[in-house]
Amino acid sequence: MPSGGLPKIPVPFQATASGIPGNLNINLDPAGLSSELTEMAEFLDRLNNCDNLPQAGFFSDVLEAKYHDHGHTVVGGVMNEQFAPDALLFWPWHAWIDDLWYIWERDCGNFSQPYNFPLASGGTSTEFNGTPPAWTGAMYIKGEIRIKNGATLTIAPGAIIHFRESQYNAFPTRIVVEPGGTLIVDGATLTGIDVFGDLPSTQGDAPGSNYYTAWEGIVVQGAPNNPGVIQLINNARIEHAITGIRTENGGRIYAHTVDFYNNRNDVEIGAYSGYQYAGFYYCNFINDLPLRDIVWIGSPLVASGDCPGGIPEHHINHEQSHSSETHVKVNGNRGAISLHFCTIDNPYQDPHGHYESRGIVSNNSQTFVYGCDIRNQVTGIDGKNTQPGPGRHLTVRSTTFNNNFEGIRLEGVDFTEIGDGNNFIVPDEIPSGVTPPDLLSDIGRPFGIYSDGSSGLTVADNTFSTVGGTVSEKTTAPYSPTLPLLPPVWKNATPSPTSISPARRKATTAT
């Protein structure tokens, strides 16, 4: 079996036969075998679309009768005799048959429905124009779904849309909303396919543990005066994606009461020089399960680290963190990116100490956060700015930061406002066995607010306490060289006295 990724050996007769020695006595001109070749092509189409191939025994029968045996017949000669292993093509042919088993197990082995939009041979996408019928019930998707300019696709309440694996395939499975297109997700769930089922795992997970395919997510594209738009409403849910939603060139997002669960990245707002709108209201960004990156283990396999050897089956990829990377990431935007009354939480923590999760990352962007609850992150809000000028700042109000190693971290983000009732509940210490970020290592302890090279800050009406519950509010001057570890931690640039009223100034603390 292959160790993962694309099949390693192509179909033998996809290559020319001119280089095969004549003394092998094989059939180089399979005239009269058109029916066998047709059945072989039909089999590959069925496998490509998981067309009624749900059980291993049935798949084995079809594979042998409609593909494997025909391969021997088409090549002919010694390949069609009892001494077939003497032919050079025998071994790559059977390696390819093994790869087909791998493809079936990865894509088709635990559900009985074919993909809803079968791909033509060599095709990778399905296009929608106008107003196609709403998606309802349970559906299975492979390849790109492209919503064209002027088209509106609605995914109806209660629909559960399963998407094929993207990470280890030659083309992605995702929804692309092109400029001028609209996608409405109304109370539906967009998820992966549970490819693990009731089998045991090398990690000791109980039968029934879920190992979902990691699909690509939704891409919302924009163009000048013609943005693609996605609306998510009424407890819509996006889960098990590599990136739940990603915008390009000004694609727009409106999300109200939406659940983002167990995606490696929930939302990524791409760079755009014009007006960019992305609004999130009463949304949940949650990681409460290990992100099991599905990798195929071949047998025999030498055990290493936490991944033991054994029979071919799926397991957790320990090369990546089991936890989410970023819940909301904003890059190069000066528009209205806002989160209102949202929850960002990682109840699940990587047991190997690979802590990566960041709640909100704002790079060279304007981002507004109000009334949110951000907890159990490495960094609650991470703001960086390398581009001068206004319109690239953070506004954080009435938000609770609970048990984040770094509450708010600013580097070069001028004119940021942090106030109006923010509450920082700071961990007492870094847990043993945890690999902290570089900044945390430098300071040596968790903190509420950190600023380096940021000017014109307004920091007021914030409260600070520890996870243990001891309130420790302080009224202090900004950072000075004589107090390098006493909060607030200001470096290179400090808030001006007019920005922070001495009567209202409260500092970060971890003790």
PAMITOR-385927 format. One record per residue (C-alpha): residue in one letter; x, y, z. Coordinates in steps of 0.02 Angstrom, whole numbers. Example, Ala and Ser with C-alpha at 12.3 -4.5 7.8 and 13.67 -1.06 7.14 Angstrom:
+------+--------+--------+--------+
: code :      X :      Y :      Z :
+------+--------+--------+--------+
:    A :    615 :   -225 :    390 :
:    S :    684 :    -53 :    357 :
+------+--------+--------+--------+
END
This chain:
+------+--------+--------+--------+
: code :      X :      Y :      Z :
+------+--------+--------+--------+
:    M :      0 :      0 :      0 :
:    P :     61 :    177 :    -30 :
:    S :    108 :    286 :    116 :
:    G :    -14 :    423 :     69 :
:    G :    -42 :    553 :    -64 :
:    L :    -76 :    522 :   -246 :
:    P :    -60 :    348 :   -321 :
:    K :    122 :    320 :   -357 :
:    I :    108 :    211 :   -513 :
:    P :     -1 :    259 :   -661 :
:    V :   -110 :    140 :   -760 :
:    P :     18 :     44 :   -865 :
:    F :    -66 :     74 :  -1031 :
:    Q :    -77 :    261 :  -1004 :
:    A :    102 :    259 :  -1067 :
:    T :    158 :    204 :  -1238 :
:    A :    214 :     24 :  -1258 :
:    S :    356 :     63 :  -1378 :
:    G :    489 :     33 :  -1247 :
:    I :    430 :   -141 :  -1195 :
:    P :    546 :   -281 :  -1255 :
:    G :    465 :   -389 :  -1388 :
:    N :    523 :   -551 :  -1308 :
:    L :    399 :   -525 :  -1167 :
:    N :    265 :   -593 :  -1283 :
:    I :    131 :   -469 :  -1236 :
:    N :    -12 :   -403 :  -1340 :
:    L :     36 :   -229 :  -1402 :
:    D :   -118 :   -212 :  -1514 :
:    P :   -273 :   -257 :  -1413 :
:    A :   -389 :   -261 :  -1563 :
:    G :   -556 :   -342 :  -1527 :
:    L :   -544 :   -300 :  -1343 :
:    S :   -648 :   -141 :  -1348 :
:    S :   -778 :   -210 :  -1228 :
:    E :   -644 :   -245 :  -1097 :
:    L :   -569 :    -72 :  -1118 :
:    T :   -742 :      6 :  -1106 :
:    E :   -781 :    -87 :   -945 :
:    M :   -614 :    -35 :   -872 :
:    A :   -650 :    148 :   -910 :
:    E :   -825 :    132 :   -838 :
:    F :   -753 :     55 :   -679 :
:    L :   -633 :    202 :   -655 :
:    D :   -778 :    323 :   -677 :
:    R :   -878 :    228 :   -546 :
:    L :   -732 :    233 :   -425 :
:    N :   -700 :    417 :   -462 :
:    N :   -879 :    456 :   -411 :
:    C :   -903 :    319 :   -278 :
:    D :  -1048 :    254 :   -381 :
:    N :  -1130 :    115 :   -279 :
:    L :   -969 :     38 :   -215 :
:    P :  -1002 :     43 :    -27 :
:    Q :   -940 :   -125 :     37 :
:    A :   -768 :   -204 :     26 :
:    G :   -831 :   -373 :    -36 :
:    F :   -935 :   -298 :   -175 :
:    F :   -796 :   -178 :   -224 :
:    S :   -674 :   -324 :   -231 :
:    D :   -788 :   -421 :   -349 :
:    V :   -810 :   -273 :   -466 :
:    L :   -626 :   -228 :   -462 :
:    E :   -574 :   -406 :   -506 :
:    A :   -705 :   -439 :   -641 :
:    K :   -715 :   -269 :   -724 :
:    Y :   -539 :   -205 :   -707 :
:    H :   -401 :   -316 :   -640 :
:    D :   -438 :   -467 :   -749 :
:    H :   -466 :   -359 :   -902 :
:    G :   -295 :   -282 :   -876 :
:    H :   -213 :   -451 :   -893 :
:    T :   -319 :   -490 :  -1047 :
:    V :   -283 :   -325 :  -1134 :
:    V :    -95 :   -340 :  -1110 :
:    G :   -102 :   -523 :  -1161 :
:    G :     43 :   -641 :  -1183 :
:    V :    123 :   -704 :  -1026 :
:    M :     20 :   -576 :   -927 :
:    N :   -132 :   -684 :   -967 :
:    E :    -52 :   -847 :   -912 :
:    Q :    -10 :   -932 :   -748 :
:    F :    168 :   -867 :   -763 :
:    A :    109 :   -685 :   -764 :
:    P :    229 :   -635 :   -623 :
:    D :    370 :   -662 :   -749 :
:    A :    309 :   -511 :   -848 :
:    L :    384 :   -344 :   -802 :
:    L :    212 :   -262 :   -806 :
:    F :    140 :   -382 :   -677 :
:    W :    215 :   -292 :   -528 :
:    P :    171 :   -111 :   -572 :
:    W :     -2 :   -172 :   -624 :
:    H :    -34 :   -249 :   -453 :
:    A :     40 :    -99 :   -366 :
:    W :    -90 :      4 :   -460 :
:    I :   -227 :   -116 :   -403 :
:    D :   -168 :    -86 :   -224 :
:    D :   -181 :    100 :   -255 :
:    L :   -360 :     77 :   -315 :
:    W :   -399 :     -9 :   -150 :
:    Y :   -322 :    139 :    -60 :
:    I :   -426 :    262 :   -161 :
:    W :   -586 :    164 :   -127 :
:    E :   -553 :    151 :     60 :
:    R :   -510 :    336 :     71 :
:    D :   -656 :    403 :    -30 :
:    C :   -795 :    274 :    -38 :
:    G :   -781 :    146 :    100 :
:    N :   -905 :    210 :    228 :
:    F :  -1052 :    278 :    133 :
:    S :  -1170 :    201 :      8 :
:    Q :  -1219 :    355 :    -92 :
:    P :  -1132 :    406 :   -253 :
:    Y :  -1074 :    585 :   -273 :
:    N :  -1218 :    698 :   -322 :
:    F :  -1130 :    782 :   -466 :
:    P :  -1024 :    648 :   -553 :
:    L :   -871 :    718 :   -636 :
:    A :   -841 :    685 :   -819 :
:    S :   -683 :    591 :   -861 :
:    G :   -541 :    711 :   -824 :
:    G :   -660 :    842 :   -754 :
:    T :   -635 :    929 :   -587 :
:    S :   -782 :   1049 :   -568 :
:    T :   -970 :   1076 :   -587 :
:    E :  -1037 :   1249 :   -633 :
:    F :  -1202 :   1327 :   -578 :
:    N :  -1287 :   1471 :   -668 :
:    G :  -1451 :   1561 :   -636 :
:    T :  -1550 :   1493 :   -489 :
:    P :  -1521 :   1305 :   -476 :
:    P :  -1631 :   1198 :   -363 :
:    A :  -1590 :   1214 :   -178 :
:    W :  -1482 :   1079 :   -102 :
:    T :  -1581 :    976 :     22 :
:    G :  -1558 :    818 :    125 :
:    A :  -1394 :    723 :    125 :
:    M :  -1276 :    755 :    -22 :
:    Y :  -1099 :    703 :    -68 :
:    I :   -985 :    819 :   -164 :
:    K :   -823 :    791 :   -256 :
:    G :   -722 :    923 :   -348 :
:    E :   -760 :   1108 :   -362 :
:    I :   -935 :   1179 :   -358 :
:    R :   -925 :   1346 :   -449 :
:    I :  -1064 :   1475 :   -426 :
:    K :  -1052 :   1588 :   -578 :
:    N :  -1084 :   1774 :   -597 :
:    G :  -1269 :   1810 :   -569 :
:    A :  -1307 :   1637 :   -498 :
:    T :  -1380 :   1605 :   -324 :
:    L :  -1365 :   1434 :   -242 :
:    T :  -1461 :   1401 :    -81 :
:    I :  -1421 :   1258 :     38 :
:    A :  -1584 :   1230 :    130 :
:    P :  -1616 :   1207 :    317 :
:    G :  -1574 :   1033 :    380 :
:    A :  -1466 :    987 :    230 :
:    I :  -1304 :    895 :    269 :
:    I :  -1175 :    914 :    131 :
:    H :  -1026 :    795 :    138 :
:    F :   -867 :    843 :     47 :
:    R :   -728 :    729 :    -14 :
:    E :   -547 :    739 :     44 :
:    S :   -446 :    884 :    -27 :
:    Q :   -278 :    873 :     58 :
:    Y :   -211 :    719 :    -31 :
:    N :   -291 :    732 :   -201 :
:    A :   -240 :    808 :   -366 :
:    F :   -384 :    933 :   -361 :
:    P :   -480 :   1013 :   -218 :
:    T :   -658 :    983 :   -162 :
:    R :   -733 :   1151 :   -118 :
:    I :   -865 :   1281 :   -161 :
:    V :   -806 :   1433 :   -260 :
:    V :   -919 :   1585 :   -264 :
:    E :   -859 :   1682 :   -415 :
:    P :   -875 :   1872 :   -429 :
:    G :  -1060 :   1916 :   -438 :
:    G :  -1115 :   1746 :   -372 :
:    T :  -1211 :   1716 :   -210 :
:    L :  -1211 :   1568 :    -91 :
:    I :  -1343 :   1558 :     46 :
:    V :  -1316 :   1429 :    183 :
:    D :  -1479 :   1430 :    282 :
:    G :  -1471 :   1314 :    432 :
:    A :  -1373 :   1181 :    337 :
:    T :  -1215 :   1085 :    386 :
:    L :  -1063 :   1076 :    273 :
:    T :   -946 :    939 :    330 :
:    G :   -826 :    802 :    277 :
:    I :   -854 :    616 :    256 :
:    D :   -820 :    499 :    402 :
:    V :   -699 :    378 :    322 :
:    F :   -658 :    284 :    481 :
:    G :   -824 :    210 :    535 :
:    D :   -819 :     67 :    660 :
:    L :   -639 :     12 :    630 :
:    P :   -509 :     23 :    768 :
:    S :   -366 :    146 :    748 :
:    T :   -180 :    138 :    781 :
:    Q :   -207 :    276 :    909 :
:    G :   -320 :    168 :   1017 :
:    D :   -477 :    265 :    978 :
:    A :   -636 :    169 :   1011 :
:    P :   -737 :    103 :    864 :
:    G :   -850 :    239 :    801 :
:    S :   -720 :    377 :    821 :
:    N :   -743 :    504 :    683 :
:    Y :   -606 :    533 :    556 :
:    Y :   -677 :    658 :    433 :
:    T :   -606 :    703 :    265 :
:    A :   -526 :    875 :    263 :
:    W :   -614 :    969 :    123 :
:    E :   -553 :   1135 :     56 :
:    G :   -696 :   1245 :    118 :
:    I :   -779 :   1393 :     30 :
:    V :   -689 :   1524 :    -74 :
:    V :   -781 :   1689 :   -101 :
:    Q :   -705 :   1790 :   -243 :
:    G :   -728 :   1973 :   -283 :
:    A :   -700 :   2098 :   -422 :
:    P :   -718 :   2289 :   -428 :
:    N :   -902 :   2331 :   -398 :
:    N :   -949 :   2148 :   -416 :
:    P :   -910 :   2047 :   -260 :
:    G :   -957 :   1868 :   -232 :
:    V :  -1064 :   1852 :    -76 :
:    I :  -1096 :   1716 :     53 :
:    Q :  -1235 :   1727 :    181 :
:    L :  -1238 :   1604 :    326 :
:    I :  -1390 :   1611 :    440 :
:    N :  -1499 :   1513 :    561 :
:    N :  -1368 :   1402 :    643 :
:    A :  -1279 :   1355 :    483 :
:    R :  -1126 :   1249 :    520 :
:    I :   -958 :   1229 :    434 :
:    E :   -843 :   1093 :    500 :
:    H :   -691 :    985 :    460 :
:    A :   -624 :   1102 :    326 :
:    I :   -445 :   1154 :    295 :
:    T :   -509 :   1334 :    290 :
:    G :   -696 :   1357 :    319 :
:    I :   -715 :   1518 :    218 :
:    R :   -582 :   1615 :    124 :
:    T :   -608 :   1777 :     29 :
:    E :   -509 :   1838 :   -121 :
:    N :   -509 :   2015 :   -194 :
:    G :   -652 :   2082 :    -90 :
:    G :   -774 :   1936 :    -79 :
:    R :   -903 :   1974 :     57 :
:    I :   -964 :   1875 :    207 :
:    Y :  -1119 :   1898 :    314 :
:    A :  -1134 :   1770 :    455 :
:    H :  -1269 :   1770 :    590 :
:    T :  -1285 :   1629 :    718 :
:    V :  -1160 :   1517 :    629 :
:    D :  -1057 :   1374 :    702 :
:    F :   -880 :   1347 :    641 :
:    Y :   -821 :   1182 :    717 :
:    N :   -656 :   1089 :    705 :
:    N :   -585 :   1174 :    552 :
:    R :   -398 :   1196 :    542 :
:    N :   -435 :   1378 :    500 :
:    D :   -611 :   1447 :    515 :
:    V :   -606 :   1608 :    414 :
:    E :   -470 :   1695 :    314 :
:    I :   -502 :   1868 :    241 :
:    G :   -384 :   1896 :     95 :
:    A :   -296 :   2058 :     53 :
:    Y :   -398 :   2189 :    -38 :
:    S :   -362 :   2374 :    -71 :
:    G :   -545 :   2426 :    -87 :
:    Y :   -692 :   2413 :     32 :
:    Q :   -705 :   2241 :    111 :
:    Y :   -854 :   2186 :    215 :
:    A :   -855 :   2034 :    328 :
:    G :   -973 :   2033 :    476 :
:    F :   -996 :   1896 :    606 :
:    Y :  -1138 :   1907 :    732 :
:    Y :  -1171 :   1781 :    873 :
:    C :  -1056 :   1653 :    792 :
:    N :   -959 :   1511 :    874 :
:    F :   -781 :   1468 :    823 :
:    I :   -745 :   1307 :    916 :
:    N :   -614 :   1169 :    916 :
:    D :   -676 :   1030 :   1030 :
:    L :   -607 :    875 :    941 :
:    P :   -432 :    824 :    888 :
:    L :   -401 :    872 :    707 :
:    R :   -359 :    702 :    640 :
:    D :   -260 :    734 :    483 :
:    I :   -296 :    574 :    387 :
:    V :   -138 :    485 :    333 :
:    W :   -121 :    310 :    264 :
:    I :     -3 :    195 :    354 :
:    G :     70 :     54 :    250 :
:    S :    124 :   -112 :    323 :
:    P :    255 :   -149 :    378 :
:    L :    293 :     18 :    458 :
:    V :    426 :     53 :    585 :
:    A :    352 :    133 :    739 :
:    S :    410 :    309 :    774 :
:    G :    359 :    433 :    907 :
:    D :    175 :    421 :    947 :
:    C :    130 :    332 :    784 :
:    P :    156 :    145 :    799 :
:    G :    176 :     27 :    653 :
:    G :     42 :    -95 :    604 :
:    I :    -87 :   -139 :    475 :
:    P :   -139 :    -10 :    345 :
:    E :   -264 :    109 :    421 :
:    H :   -291 :    291 :    459 :
:    H :   -209 :    379 :    604 :
:    I :   -173 :    550 :    675 :
:    N :    -33 :    643 :    585 :
:    H :     83 :    699 :    724 :
:    E :    177 :    814 :    606 :
:    Q :     36 :    940 :    627 :
:    S :    -48 :   1006 :    782 :
:    H :   -209 :    919 :    830 :
:    S :   -283 :   1090 :    871 :
:    S :   -342 :   1229 :    758 :
:    E :   -217 :   1355 :    691 :
:    T :   -316 :   1516 :    674 :
:    H :   -502 :   1548 :    697 :
:    V :   -513 :   1715 :    606 :
:    K :   -369 :   1786 :    504 :
:    V :   -374 :   1956 :    417 :
:    N :   -239 :   2007 :    294 :
:    G :   -212 :   2177 :    216 :
:    N :   -387 :   2252 :    234 :
:    R :   -446 :   2428 :    275 :
:    G :   -631 :   2389 :    269 :
:    A :   -758 :   2336 :    399 :
:    I :   -706 :   2168 :    472 :
:    S :   -806 :   2145 :    631 :
:    L :   -855 :   2014 :    759 :
:    H :  -1001 :   2047 :    876 :
:    F :  -1050 :   1936 :   1024 :
:    C :   -950 :   1788 :    957 :
:    T :   -868 :   1646 :   1053 :
:    I :   -694 :   1582 :   1010 :
:    D :   -643 :   1430 :   1110 :
:    N :   -529 :   1277 :   1106 :
:    P :   -600 :   1155 :   1235 :
:    Y :   -488 :   1025 :   1154 :
:    Q :   -301 :   1050 :   1181 :
:    D :   -166 :    955 :   1090 :
:    P :   -102 :    827 :   1217 :
:    H :     72 :    836 :   1140 :
:    G :     91 :   1019 :   1185 :
:    H :     88 :   1085 :   1007 :
:    Y :    -11 :   1241 :   1050 :
:    E :    -41 :   1347 :    896 :
:    S :   -218 :   1412 :    902 :
:    R :   -245 :   1598 :    886 :
:    G :   -416 :   1675 :    904 :
:    I :   -402 :   1826 :    788 :
:    V :   -251 :   1872 :    684 :
:    S :   -256 :   2045 :    606 :
:    N :   -111 :   2087 :    490 :
:    N :   -106 :   2263 :    416 :
:    S :   -294 :   2272 :    437 :
:    Q :   -436 :   2360 :    525 :
:    T :   -532 :   2241 :    638 :
:    F :   -673 :   2276 :    763 :
:    V :   -714 :   2157 :    906 :
:    Y :   -861 :   2190 :   1023 :
:    G :   -942 :   2088 :   1160 :
:    C :   -849 :   1927 :   1118 :
:    D :   -784 :   1785 :   1228 :
:    I :   -609 :   1726 :   1179 :
:    R :   -537 :   1583 :   1280 :
:    N :   -410 :   1442 :   1282 :
:    Q :   -299 :   1513 :   1143 :
:    V :   -113 :   1536 :   1130 :
:    T :   -152 :   1715 :   1078 :
:    G :   -325 :   1791 :   1093 :
:    I :   -296 :   1933 :    969 :
:    D :   -132 :   1949 :    873 :
:    G :   -111 :   2116 :    783 :
:    K :     35 :   2161 :    672 :
:    N :     60 :   2310 :    557 :
:    T :    206 :   2341 :    441 :
:    Q :    118 :   2470 :    332 :
:    P :    103 :   2653 :    385 :
:    G :    -54 :   2757 :    385 :
:    P :   -225 :   2756 :    468 :
:    G :   -360 :   2627 :    445 :
:    R :   -255 :   2479 :    501 :
:    H :   -295 :   2468 :    685 :
:    L :   -391 :   2364 :    810 :
:    T :   -541 :   2413 :    914 :
:    V :   -580 :   2291 :   1056 :
:    R :   -725 :   2328 :   1174 :
:    S :   -825 :   2234 :   1306 :
:    T :   -736 :   2071 :   1269 :
:    T :   -683 :   1934 :   1391 :
:    F :   -512 :   1851 :   1372 :
:    N :   -509 :   1693 :   1476 :
:    N :   -360 :   1575 :   1496 :
:    N :   -262 :   1635 :   1344 :
:    F :    -73 :   1631 :   1361 :
:    E :    -70 :   1798 :   1271 :
:    G :   -225 :   1906 :   1284 :
:    I :   -191 :   2043 :   1156 :
:    R :    -24 :   2057 :   1068 :
:    L :     15 :   2212 :    965 :
:    E :    166 :   2245 :    855 :
:    G :    168 :   2410 :    764 :
:    V :    -21 :   2432 :    770 :
:    D :    -49 :   2618 :    796 :
:    F :   -208 :   2703 :    860 :
:    T :   -280 :   2543 :    932 :
:    E :   -418 :   2557 :   1063 :
:    I :   -431 :   2426 :   1201 :
:    G :   -565 :   2473 :   1326 :
:    D :   -747 :   2493 :   1374 :
:    G :   -759 :   2344 :   1490 :
:    N :   -636 :   2214 :   1426 :
:    N :   -599 :   2078 :   1555 :
:    F :   -433 :   1984 :   1554 :
:    I :   -424 :   1821 :   1654 :
:    V :   -242 :   1773 :   1636 :
:    P :   -169 :   1599 :   1667 :
:    D :    -56 :   1588 :   1819 :
:    E :     85 :   1503 :   1726 :
:    I :    135 :   1409 :   1570 :
:    P :     86 :   1225 :   1591 :
:    S :    230 :   1102 :   1594 :
:    G :    258 :   1013 :   1430 :
:    V :    185 :   1155 :   1328 :
:    T :    289 :   1233 :   1190 :
:    P :    253 :   1420 :   1205 :
:    P :    266 :   1550 :   1066 :
:    D :    430 :   1646 :   1052 :
:    L :    357 :   1801 :   1131 :
:    L :    294 :   1704 :   1280 :
:    S :    465 :   1626 :   1304 :
:    D :    545 :   1798 :   1308 :
:    I :    427 :   1866 :   1440 :
:    G :    420 :   1705 :   1537 :
:    R :    238 :   1709 :   1590 :
:    P :     63 :   1735 :   1520 :
:    F :      1 :   1913 :   1502 :
:    G :   -154 :   2015 :   1463 :
:    I :    -89 :   2149 :   1343 :
:    Y :     77 :   2169 :   1255 :
:    S :    128 :   2310 :   1140 :
:    D :    289 :   2332 :   1041 :
:    G :    314 :   2483 :    929 :
:    S :    133 :   2538 :    935 :
:    S :     89 :   2721 :    963 :
:    G :    -70 :   2819 :    993 :
:    L :   -148 :   2679 :   1095 :
:    T :   -303 :   2701 :   1202 :
:    V :   -309 :   2573 :   1344 :
:    A :   -440 :   2605 :   1478 :
:    D :   -577 :   2524 :   1581 :
:    N :   -503 :   2349 :   1574 :
:    T :   -501 :   2228 :   1720 :
:    F :   -370 :   2095 :   1752 :
:    S :   -368 :   1939 :   1860 :
:    T :   -292 :   1766 :   1862 :
:    V :   -376 :   1602 :   1819 :
:    G :   -373 :   1564 :   2004 :
:    G :   -492 :   1709 :   2029 :
:    T :   -385 :   1832 :   2128 :
:    V :   -421 :   2005 :   2059 :
:    S :   -262 :   2107 :   2043 :
:    E :   -297 :   2274 :   1963 :
:    K :   -156 :   2400 :   1962 :
:    T :   -139 :   2581 :   1919 :
:    T :     36 :   2600 :   1849 :
:    A :    135 :   2706 :   1730 :
:    P :    171 :   2635 :   1559 :
:    Y :    320 :   2523 :   1532 :
:    S :    489 :   2588 :   1587 :
:    P :    662 :   2507 :   1577 :
:    T :    669 :   2493 :   1766 :
:    L :    514 :   2382 :   1772 :
:    P :    541 :   2264 :   1624 :
:    L :    417 :   2130 :   1678 :
:    L :    287 :   2231 :   1770 :
:    P :    133 :   2254 :   1663 :
:    P :     79 :   2340 :   1558 :
:    V :    214 :   2280 :   1439 :
:    W :    252 :   2426 :   1322 :
:    K :    406 :   2419 :   1210 :
:    N :    479 :   2553 :   1094 :
:    A :    320 :   2657 :   1094 :
:    T :    205 :   2702 :   1237 :
:    P :     28 :   2767 :   1251 :
:    S :     25 :   2956 :   1272 :
:    P :    -46 :   3029 :   1434 :
:    T :   -192 :   3098 :   1335 :
:    S :   -231 :   2924 :   1269 :
:    I :   -244 :   2843 :   1440 :
:    S :   -318 :   2942 :   1582 :
:    P :   -217 :   2909 :   1743 :
:    A :   -379 :   2889 :   1840 :
:    R :   -440 :   2752 :   1722 :
:    R :   -275 :   2666 :   1681 :
:    K :   -268 :   2481 :   1726 :
:    A :   -124 :   2367 :   1683 :
:    T :   -105 :   2188 :   1632 :
:    T :    -55 :   2064 :   1764 :
:    A :    -26 :   1879 :   1788 :
:    T :    -10 :   1876 :   1976 :
+------+--------+--------+--------+
END
